[in-house]
Amino acid sequence: MAKTTINTAALHSALDAVRRERGLSWRALAGEIGVSPSLLSRLGNGLKPDTDGFATIVAWLKLPAEQFFDRDGDDNSADTQEPDLMAQLAPLLRARKDLSETDIKYLEQVIGLAVGHARAQG
């Protein structure tokens, strides 16, 4: 059976993107999330979070926990393929309070076209 672990680099990267977007320090971000600053520091050093910390972070990010899973085993399995970009971005767009439904649909179309263009080029 394949072993599943938490991809701490991906989790830390997602947190860092939000932190930079909001202009927060790591300490302020930890306070906003409701976790200790040391937990975020441990993530930055590649250490695994405790279960409650992980659950709190992914709930705060409003992203599926599975997005941060690494599965050891067959590299060709469906579990190891990259998830659809729009499936990952849609919850982020919909969580934004400054975007209308029209804005969200427009951004989804633009991103979809850009991804299609990039795939056609590469």
C-alpha positions, 0 to 999 in steps of 0.5 A: 500500500502506498504511504501518504505524507504531508507535502510541507513545502507545498503547504508552506508555499500556499501560506507564504503566498497568502502572507505576502498578498496580505502584507503580513508577518509570519507571526501575524499570519499565525495569529490570524489562522489560530496556530502558533508561530512556531508551527509555521516556522517548523513548516518552513523547516520541512517538519510535519505539522500536528494533525490539529495544526494541519486541519486548522491551516487547510480549513483556514486556506479553504483548500482540500487537505488532499492538495497537500498530500504526497503519495509514495508508490507508482508514479503513473497512478492517478493519485500522483498526477497533478490536479486540474488547475481550475479545480484548485483555483476555483475555491480560492476565487470564490473565497474572495469577498472582493470578487463578484460572480461575474468577476469569478467567471471572467477570471476562470475563463481567462485562466482557462484560456491561458492554460490552454495556450501554455499547453499548446506551446509546450 
